[in-house]
Amino acid sequence: MGPKAHPLESVESFLRSCLPPVAVVGSGADGRSLASCLARPPDTMENTSSSTTSSITTLSLSGLNFPLSHRVVIFLLVLLCYVTILSNNLTLILLVVGDRKLHKPMYVFLCNLCANAVWGSAGFYPKLLSDLLSPHVISPAGCMLQGYVIHGSSACDFSILGLMAFDRYVALCRPLAYQAFMSRRTVSLLVLASWSLPLLCMFSNSMSLVGKKLCGSHVERLYCVNLVLSKLTCTPARAHGIIAAVNISFFLGIFFLILYSYARLIKMCTASPQMWKRFRQTCTPHVACLLVYAASELADLVYMRVGGADLNVHLHNFMTVEFLVFPPMLNPLIYGLQLTHIRKKIVGFFQGRKKTGGF
C-alpha cells in the first residue's frame, strides 16, 4: 500500500479540477472565481430540476384501466351515445333551418342551443373514442384546448338558456312590444353575445394557465378541465383565480336574469287560466332543460370541488361525464316532444317516409 494522501492535497486536487491554476493560490478576482466554483453545484442542480419540470410533454388521463374486451364494449356504447347526440341535435337544426315558419326568435335560440351541443360533444367524444383504442395520453396544449372547448360549450349552454328565458318573458309579459323588440337585428346581436361573451370568459380563464410550468403529469379524469390542469402547475396561478371570480360574477348575472324572468312570468300567468296554459305550452320544455342542465352542472361542480377518492372507478367516470351526456342528448328530445310545430314536422316526416316506402 502507498503512503496515505495528505488532506490538503485532496483539497488542492479538487480546486485544480474546478479552477485555473492561478485561482488556486490567488485572492481578489481569484477568490471570486473560487466562490463561483463552489456555488456551481447548486446552480447545476437547480437547472436540472427546472428542465425536469418544464420538459413534461405528455399528460396521462385516468379512468380507462380496463381489459381490451371491456374497452371494445365501452367503445360501442360511447359511439352510440355520440351518434345519438349528433342525430338528435342535427335533426332539430335542419328542421328549423328548412322551415321558414320556424324562423322565429324562440326557434333560432333553440337552434343555437343544439349547435352548441354538437360543438361541445366534438371536444370530448372523438378523443374518448380514440383513447379507448390507444394510449390514454394528451399533450399539455391539447389538454388546454380540450378544457377550453368543454368549458366554453357548458358556458354557452347557460348563456343561451338565459337568453331563451328572457325571450319567453318578453313574449308573454310584453306581447305587443315583442315583434318590435325582437327584430332580426336584435336577435342576431343577442345570439352573437350569447356565444362571444362566455367564450371570451373561458378563453381568458384558459390563457391564465399558458406558460405555467407543470410539476405533475397525471390528470384524474377522462378529459381535461382547467381546474385539474391548474393543480398540476408548480406555483399557484393568481391570475387564474382572479379571472375565475370575474367569470363567476358574469354567470351569476345570467342566473339572476333567469330568476327575474320566471318570477315575472309566473306572477303574470297565474292571473289568467289562458295565460297559464300558454306558459305551460311554451315554457315547460325550457324549464325541463334548465333543470337537466342545473342538476348535471351542480353535480359536476360539487364532485370536482369535494371529490371522491374512495369511489368506484365506474361511479367516478359517471360523475365526471354526466353533464356531457344528459343535456346534449335530452334537450332536443324535450323540445321535439313538447313544442307542437316541431313535433308535427317530425311526425309528418316519418309518415311521408312510410307512404313512399322509405322504410
C-alpha positions as CSV (number, residue, x, y, z in Angstrom):
1,M,0.0,0.0,0.0
2,G,1.3,3.5,-0.9
3,P,1.6,6.4,1.5
4,K,-1.7,8.0,2.7
5,A,-2.5,11.3,0.9
6,H,-2.5,14.4,3.0
7,P,-5.9,16.1,3.3
8,L,-4.6,19.4,1.9
9,E,-3.5,17.5,-1.3
10,S,-7.1,16.3,-1.8
11,V,-8.5,19.8,-1.4
12,E,-5.9,21.2,-3.9
13,S,-6.6,18.5,-6.5
14,F,-10.4,19.3,-6.2
15,L,-9.7,23.0,-6.7
16,R,-7.3,22.4,-9.6
17,S,-10.1,20.4,-11.4
18,C,-12.5,23.2,-10.8
19,L,-10.4,26.4,-11.4
20,P,-7.4,27.5,-13.5
21,P,-4.1,27.1,-11.7
22,V,-3.8,30.8,-10.8
23,A,-7.1,30.8,-9.0
24,V,-5.9,28.1,-6.5
25,V,-3.5,30.3,-4.6
26,G,-4.7,33.8,-5.6
27,S,-7.1,36.2,-4.0
28,G,-9.4,39.0,-5.0
29,A,-10.7,38.1,-8.5
30,D,-9.3,34.6,-8.0
31,G,-11.3,34.5,-4.7
32,R,-14.5,35.4,-6.7
33,S,-13.6,32.6,-9.1
34,L,-13.3,30.2,-6.2
35,A,-16.7,31.4,-4.8
36,S,-18.4,30.9,-8.2
37,C,-16.8,27.5,-8.5
38,L,-18.1,26.4,-5.1
39,A,-21.5,27.8,-5.9
40,R,-21.8,25.9,-9.2
41,P,-23.1,22.6,-7.9
42,P,-26.4,24.1,-6.5
43,D,-26.9,26.0,-9.8
44,T,-26.5,22.8,-11.7
45,M,-29.0,21.0,-9.5
46,E,-31.5,23.9,-9.9
47,N,-31.2,23.9,-13.7
48,T,-31.6,20.2,-13.8
49,S,-34.8,20.5,-11.6
50,S,-36.1,23.3,-13.8
51,S,-35.5,21.3,-17.0
52,T,-37.3,18.3,-15.5
53,T,-40.5,20.3,-14.7
54,S,-40.5,22.1,-17.9
55,S,-39.9,19.1,-20.1
56,I,-43.3,17.5,-19.4
57,T,-44.7,17.0,-22.9
58,T,-47.3,14.3,-22.3
59,L,-50.1,14.1,-19.7
60,S,-51.8,10.9,-18.8
61,L,-55.5,10.7,-18.3
62,S,-57.3,8.3,-15.9
63,G,-60.4,6.1,-15.8
64,L,-59.8,3.6,-18.7
65,N,-57.8,0.9,-17.0
66,F,-60.0,-1.9,-18.4
67,P,-59.2,-5.1,-20.3
68,L,-59.4,-4.8,-24.1
69,S,-62.7,-6.8,-24.3
70,H,-64.3,-4.3,-21.9
71,R,-62.9,-1.4,-23.9
72,V,-64.5,-2.6,-27.1
73,V,-67.9,-2.8,-25.4
74,I,-67.4,0.7,-23.9
75,F,-66.3,2.0,-27.3
76,L,-69.5,0.8,-28.9
77,L,-71.6,2.4,-26.1
78,V,-69.8,5.7,-26.4
79,L,-70.1,5.7,-30.1
80,L,-73.8,5.0,-29.8
81,C,-74.2,7.9,-27.4
82,Y,-72.2,10.2,-29.7
83,V,-74.2,9.3,-32.8
84,T,-77.5,9.8,-30.8
85,I,-76.4,13.3,-29.7
86,L,-75.4,14.2,-33.2
87,S,-78.5,12.9,-34.9
88,N,-80.9,14.4,-32.3
89,N,-79.4,17.9,-32.5
90,L,-78.7,18.0,-36.2
91,T,-82.2,16.8,-37.0
92,L,-83.7,19.7,-35.0
93,I,-81.3,22.2,-36.6
94,L,-82.3,21.0,-40.1
95,L,-86.0,21.2,-39.2
96,V,-85.6,24.8,-38.0
97,V,-83.4,25.9,-40.9
98,G,-85.6,24.2,-43.5
99,D,-89.0,25.6,-42.5
100,R,-89.5,29.3,-42.8
101,K,-92.4,29.1,-40.4
102,L,-89.9,28.3,-37.7
103,H,-87.7,31.3,-38.3
104,K,-88.8,32.9,-35.1
105,P,-86.6,34.0,-32.2
106,M,-87.5,31.1,-29.9
107,Y,-86.6,28.5,-32.6
108,V,-83.5,30.4,-33.6
109,F,-82.3,30.3,-30.0
110,L,-83.1,26.6,-29.8
111,C,-81.2,26.0,-33.0
112,N,-78.1,27.7,-31.4
113,L,-78.5,25.5,-28.3
114,C,-78.4,22.4,-30.4
115,A,-75.4,23.7,-32.4
116,N,-73.6,24.3,-29.2
117,A,-74.3,20.7,-28.1
118,V,-72.7,19.5,-31.4
119,W,-69.6,21.7,-30.9
120,G,-69.2,20.7,-27.2
121,S,-69.6,17.0,-27.9
122,A,-66.9,17.2,-30.6
123,G,-64.4,18.3,-27.9
124,F,-65.0,15.2,-25.8
125,Y,-66.3,12.1,-27.6
126,P,-63.8,11.7,-30.5
127,K,-60.9,11.9,-28.1
128,L,-62.5,9.4,-25.7
129,L,-63.2,7.0,-28.6
130,S,-59.6,7.3,-29.6
131,D,-58.3,6.7,-26.1
132,L,-60.4,3.5,-25.8
133,L,-58.3,2.0,-28.6
134,S,-54.9,3.7,-27.9
135,P,-52.8,5.0,-25.0
136,H,-54.8,7.4,-22.8
137,V,-52.5,10.4,-23.1
138,I,-52.7,14.0,-24.3
139,S,-50.2,16.9,-24.8
140,P,-50.4,20.0,-22.4
141,A,-51.5,22.1,-25.4
142,G,-54.2,19.6,-26.4
143,C,-55.3,19.4,-22.7
144,M,-55.7,23.1,-22.6
145,L,-57.7,23.1,-25.9
146,Q,-60.0,20.3,-24.7
147,G,-60.6,22.1,-21.5
148,Y,-61.5,25.3,-23.3
149,V,-63.9,23.6,-25.7
150,I,-65.7,21.8,-22.8
151,H,-65.8,24.8,-20.6
152,G,-66.8,27.1,-23.4
153,S,-69.7,24.8,-24.5
154,S,-71.0,24.5,-21.0
155,A,-70.9,28.3,-20.5
156,C,-72.6,28.9,-23.9
157,D,-75.3,26.4,-22.8
158,F,-76.1,28.5,-19.8
159,S,-75.9,31.8,-21.7
160,I,-78.3,30.6,-24.4
161,L,-80.8,29.1,-21.8
162,G,-80.7,32.6,-20.1
163,L,-81.5,34.2,-23.4
164,M,-84.4,31.8,-24.0
165,A,-85.8,32.7,-20.6
166,F,-85.7,36.4,-21.4
167,D,-87.3,35.7,-24.8
168,R,-90.2,33.9,-23.1
169,Y,-90.6,36.8,-20.6
170,V,-90.9,39.4,-23.4
171,A,-93.2,37.2,-25.5
172,L,-95.7,36.5,-22.7
173,C,-95.4,39.7,-20.5
174,R,-94.8,42.2,-23.3
175,P,-96.7,40.7,-26.3
176,L,-97.4,44.0,-28.0
177,A,-93.7,45.0,-28.0
178,Y,-92.4,41.6,-28.8
179,Q,-92.3,41.9,-32.6
180,A,-90.7,45.3,-32.5
181,F,-88.2,44.4,-29.8
182,M,-87.2,41.0,-31.2
183,S,-86.3,42.2,-34.6
184,R,-83.9,40.3,-36.8
185,R,-81.1,42.7,-35.9
186,T,-81.7,42.4,-32.2
187,V,-81.9,38.6,-32.4
188,S,-78.6,38.5,-34.3
189,L,-76.9,40.7,-31.7
190,L,-78.3,38.6,-28.8
191,V,-77.1,35.4,-30.4
192,L,-73.7,36.9,-31.0
193,A,-73.5,38.0,-27.4
194,S,-74.7,34.6,-26.0
195,W,-71.7,33.0,-27.8
196,S,-68.9,35.6,-27.7
197,L,-69.1,36.6,-24.0
198,P,-69.0,33.1,-22.5
199,L,-66.3,32.1,-24.9
200,L,-64.3,35.2,-24.1
201,C,-64.6,34.4,-20.4
202,M,-63.4,30.8,-20.9
203,F,-60.6,32.0,-23.2
204,S,-59.2,34.3,-20.5
205,N,-59.5,31.5,-18.0
206,S,-57.5,29.2,-20.2
207,M,-54.9,31.8,-21.1
208,S,-54.1,32.4,-17.4
209,L,-52.5,28.9,-17.5
210,V,-50.4,29.4,-20.6
211,G,-46.6,29.3,-19.8
212,K,-47.0,27.8,-16.4
213,K,-44.5,25.1,-15.5
214,L,-46.0,21.7,-14.7
215,C,-44.9,19.6,-11.8
216,G,-47.3,16.8,-12.4
217,S,-48.4,14.8,-15.4
218,H,-51.4,12.8,-14.3
219,V,-55.0,14.1,-14.8
220,E,-57.5,12.4,-12.5
221,R,-60.2,12.5,-15.2
222,L,-61.2,11.1,-18.5
223,Y,-60.7,14.5,-20.0
224,C,-59.0,17.8,-19.3
225,V,-60.6,20.8,-17.4
226,N,-58.9,24.0,-16.3
227,L,-59.3,23.4,-12.5
228,V,-57.5,20.0,-12.7
229,L,-54.8,21.4,-15.0
230,S,-54.1,24.3,-12.6
231,K,-53.5,21.8,-9.8
232,L,-50.6,20.4,-11.9
233,T,-48.7,23.7,-12.1
234,C,-45.6,24.2,-9.9
235,T,-46.9,27.5,-8.5
236,P,-50.5,28.7,-8.0
237,A,-51.7,30.9,-10.8
238,R,-53.1,34.0,-9.1
239,A,-54.4,35.4,-12.4
240,H,-56.4,32.2,-12.8
241,G,-58.2,32.7,-9.5
242,I,-59.0,36.3,-10.2
243,I,-60.3,35.6,-13.7
244,A,-62.4,32.7,-12.4
245,A,-64.0,35.0,-9.8
246,V,-64.9,37.6,-12.6
247,N,-66.4,34.8,-14.7
248,I,-68.5,33.5,-11.8
249,S,-69.9,37.0,-11.3
250,F,-70.8,37.1,-15.0
251,F,-72.7,33.8,-14.8
252,L,-74.4,34.8,-11.6
253,G,-75.8,37.8,-13.6
254,I,-77.3,35.3,-16.1
255,F,-78.7,33.2,-13.2
256,F,-80.4,36.3,-11.8
257,L,-81.8,37.2,-15.2
258,I,-83.4,33.7,-15.4
259,L,-84.8,34.1,-11.9
260,Y,-86.2,37.5,-12.7
261,S,-87.7,36.4,-16.0
262,Y,-89.5,33.4,-14.4
263,A,-90.7,35.3,-11.4
264,R,-92.4,37.9,-13.6
265,L,-93.7,35.1,-15.9
266,I,-95.3,33.2,-13.0
267,K,-96.7,36.3,-11.5
268,M,-98.3,37.3,-14.8
269,C,-99.5,34.0,-16.0
270,T,-101.1,32.8,-12.8
271,A,-103.6,35.6,-13.0
272,S,-105.3,34.1,-16.1
273,P,-106.0,30.5,-17.0
274,Q,-105.4,31.2,-20.7
275,M,-102.0,32.7,-19.9
276,W,-101.1,29.8,-17.7
277,K,-102.0,27.4,-20.4
278,R,-99.7,29.2,-22.8
279,F,-97.0,29.3,-20.2
280,R,-97.1,25.6,-19.8
281,Q,-97.0,25.0,-23.6
282,T,-94.1,27.3,-24.3
283,C,-92.1,27.3,-21.1
284,T,-92.3,23.7,-19.9
285,P,-89.5,22.4,-22.2
286,H,-87.3,25.3,-21.3
287,V,-87.8,24.7,-17.6
288,A,-87.1,21.0,-18.1
289,C,-83.9,21.8,-20.0
290,L,-82.8,24.2,-17.2
291,L,-83.4,21.6,-14.6
292,V,-81.4,19.0,-16.5
293,Y,-78.6,21.5,-17.0
294,A,-78.6,22.7,-13.4
295,A,-78.6,19.2,-11.9
296,S,-75.8,18.0,-14.2
297,E,-73.6,21.0,-13.7
298,L,-74.2,21.2,-10.0
299,A,-73.3,17.5,-9.6
300,D,-70.1,18.0,-11.6
301,L,-69.1,21.2,-9.6
302,V,-69.7,19.6,-6.3
303,Y,-67.8,16.4,-7.2
304,M,-64.9,18.4,-8.7
305,R,-64.6,20.5,-5.5
306,V,-65.3,17.9,-2.9
307,G,-64.0,14.8,-4.8
308,G,-64.4,11.2,-4.0
309,A,-61.1,9.3,-3.8
310,D,-62.8,6.2,-2.4
311,L,-65.4,6.0,-5.2
312,N,-65.5,3.1,-7.6
313,V,-63.9,3.9,-10.9
314,H,-67.2,3.4,-12.8
315,L,-69.0,5.8,-10.5
316,H,-66.1,8.2,-10.7
317,N,-66.3,8.2,-14.5
318,F,-70.1,8.7,-14.5
319,M,-69.9,11.7,-12.2
320,T,-67.3,13.3,-14.4
321,V,-69.1,12.8,-17.7
322,E,-72.8,13.1,-16.9
323,F,-73.0,16.8,-17.8
324,L,-71.5,15.9,-21.2
325,V,-74.2,13.2,-21.8
326,F,-77.6,14.2,-20.5
327,P,-78.1,17.9,-21.6
328,P,-76.9,17.4,-25.2
329,M,-78.9,14.2,-25.5
330,L,-82.1,15.2,-23.8
331,N,-82.6,18.9,-24.8
332,P,-83.6,18.2,-28.4
333,L,-85.9,15.3,-27.3
334,I,-87.6,17.6,-24.7
335,Y,-88.2,20.3,-27.2
336,G,-89.1,17.9,-30.0
337,L,-91.8,16.2,-27.9
338,Q,-93.2,19.4,-26.3
339,L,-93.3,22.0,-29.0
340,T,-96.2,21.4,-31.3
341,H,-94.7,22.8,-34.5
342,I,-91.5,20.6,-34.2
343,R,-93.5,17.6,-33.2
344,K,-95.8,17.9,-36.2
345,K,-92.8,18.3,-38.5
346,I,-91.1,15.1,-37.2
347,V,-94.3,13.1,-37.3
348,G,-95.0,14.4,-40.8
349,F,-91.5,13.4,-42.0
350,F,-91.9,9.8,-40.7
351,Q,-95.4,9.5,-42.2
352,G,-94.2,10.8,-45.5
353,R,-91.3,8.2,-45.5
354,K,-93.8,5.5,-44.6
355,K,-96.2,6.4,-47.5
356,T,-93.4,6.5,-50.1
357,G,-92.0,3.1,-48.9
358,G,-88.9,4.6,-47.4
359,F,-88.9,2.0,-44.6
